[in-house]
Amino acid sequence: MQKTVNNYTVNIPHLPGVYIMRDSSANIIYIGKAKDLKNRITSYFHSDINSKSASIISSMTTINYILCSSEREALLVERELIKKVQPHFNAMWKDDKSYPYIKLTMNEDFPRLIMSRKLLKDGGLYFGPYPQITYIKKLIFWLNKIFKIRPCKISFLESSLPERSKVKSCLYYHTDLCYGPCMGYISSVDYKNNLKEIELFLKGKFQKLQKIWNLQMIMESKNQEYEKAREIRDRLFAINSMSERVTVTQINLEEINQYVSKTDALQELKEVLKLKNLPAIMECFDISNTSGTNPVASMVKFTNGKPDKNGYRRFKIKTVTGINDFAMIYEAVFRRYSSIIRNNEKFPDLIVVDGGKGQLASAEAALNELGVFIPLISLAKQNEEIFVMGKSKPIILSKNMLALRLLQSIRNEAHRFAITFHKQLRAKEFLQS
């Protein structure tokens, strides 16, 4: 093929995401997802001349990509983009498969939990869609076991139960995996009441469900119903052990360029700072105090160019008296990354501090003390100068560069977060005085 691999893949990272292929008129012709973007896109250039991939490559002139936090997120983003854009090659090779739903057959006296490819208006409760069949099958099995939902396909009414001789030896009932509705051991009303907890789980309301179960467990223990209390305890353990929850991401067409723009900003920043890796995870520090009182530090986290608020941290300055921003930065940086070391957590790809050479030197000293070596820069507000470890002169970027806008956004967010925390402490001090 005339197109070479390096022309398109040299700057693509080994990260999960969605890739968008465009023709010479910038029309989107194909959208795909990958666990490893670089490996997946590279594979197109090694495909057989008669393959589908070769057809795409012959028409493609530009590749954009959107970084995602996981392969599952990439699946969902890809699905939404294809549905809205309907690219030429995706439409040509589209199969009839669709992501499945979990369905509660509420039109039955004793509903079952099943997988459904279609969303029907049949009185059932639908949850999803979910991008992986293996995951959904495991989830249904787990929910049936935990909530004792009947897994059988027998059709019967509460007013017309099956012949007892046909169901009395049911293994699900005798192994305590089902309440035995087919033998009349539970009413339809009580059975359906139990399903309300499944609804909470599948709607993602885990905290509410945990509160309900904690109260139930306490009550059962007080009533000396220890077997029931243990059953609820096991449910709590199981829900806390669920490592992945699936959500559906809705993507508007207008957002495609925003996603691509953030990825371009990260790539531009990587090149400007001569980083080894794309700064997919960035953490930024700022200090806030008034005349040295109630000094605080903030740290905000950006993942793939977007705020990741679960990663935000706040610090009350403990070791510094008076106005000394350098020492405060040192303390905040030292505390943050000593915590990461203790908890064996992942380090960021880039650290940003608000300020100039002094703040940069203080942060660098904290990292050296810990034996941590992570790319570190500071951003000075006055002229938006970027100071880099080991370089005497700052980097000054054009105000229109995406890389600078990204740094400004994370710095401004860190400043906002610090100011908010500082005001809260001052208000609390005023009320106590």
WOLINQUI-V683493 format. One record per backbone hydrogen bond with DSSP energy under -0.5 kcal/mol. NH is the residue of the N-H (numbers start at 1). CO is the residue of the C=O. If there is no record, write none. Layout:
nh = [NH;NH]
co = [CO;CO]
This chain:
nh = [8;8;9;10;12;15;17;18;19;20;21;22;23;26;29;29;30;32;34;37;38;40;41;42;43;44;44;45;45;46;47;51;55;56;57;58;59;59;60;61;62;64;66;68;74;75;76;77;78;79;80;81;82;83;84;85;86;88;89;90;91;92;93;94;100;101;102;103;104;105;105;106;108;111;114;114;116;120;122;125;126;127;129;130;136;137;138;139;140;141;142;143;144;145;146;147;148;149;156;157;160;166;167;167;168;170;174;175;176;177;178;179;183;184;185;191;192;193;194;195;195;196;197;198;199;200;201;202;203;204;205;206;209;210;211;212;213;214;215;216;217;218;219;220;221;222;223;224;225;226;229;230;231;232;233;234;235;236;237;238;239;240;241;242;242;243;249;250;251;255;256;256;257;258;259;260;261;262;263;264;265;266;267;268;269;270;271;272;273;274;275;280;282;282;283;284;285;286;288;290;291;293;296;297;298;299;300;302;303;304;304;306;308;309;311;312;313;315;317;317;324;328;329;330;331;332;333;334;335;336;337;338;339;340;341;342;343;344;344;345;349;350;351;352;353;354;355;355;360;361;362;363;364;365;366;367;368;369;370;371;371;372;374;377;378;379;380;380;384;385;386;387;387;389;391;395;397;397;401;405;406;407;408;409;410;411;412;413;414;415;416;417;418;419;420;421;422;423;424;425;426;427;428;429;430;431;432;433;433]
co = [4;5;5;6;9;13;34;66;32;64;30;62;27;23;21;27;21;19;17;15;13;36;37;38;39;40;41;41;42;43;44;48;51;52;53;54;55;56;56;22;22;20;18;16;70;71;72;73;74;75;76;77;78;79;80;81;82;28;29;29;87;88;89;91;130;116;127;114;125;103;112;104;105;108;103;112;101;118;120;104;124;102;100;100;132;133;134;135;136;137;138;139;140;141;142;143;144;144;154;160;157;163;163;164;164;167;170;171;173;172;172;148;180;181;180;187;188;189;190;191;192;193;194;194;195;196;197;198;199;201;200;204;205;206;207;208;209;210;211;212;213;214;215;216;217;218;219;221;220;224;225;226;227;228;229;230;231;232;233;234;235;236;237;238;239;241;247;248;249;252;252;253;253;254;255;256;257;258;259;260;261;262;263;264;265;266;267;268;269;270;270;278;280;302;350;300;352;298;296;293;289;290;288;315;286;313;284;282;306;280;302;303;301;307;308;309;299;297;295;315;322;324;325;326;327;328;329;330;331;332;333;334;335;336;337;338;339;340;341;340;281;281;375;283;377;285;353;379;356;357;358;359;360;361;362;363;364;365;366;367;368;367;372;351;387;353;378;385;380;380;395;378;385;376;388;386;384;395;398;401;402;403;404;405;406;407;408;409;410;411;412;413;414;415;416;417;418;419;420;421;422;423;424;425;426;427;428;429;430]
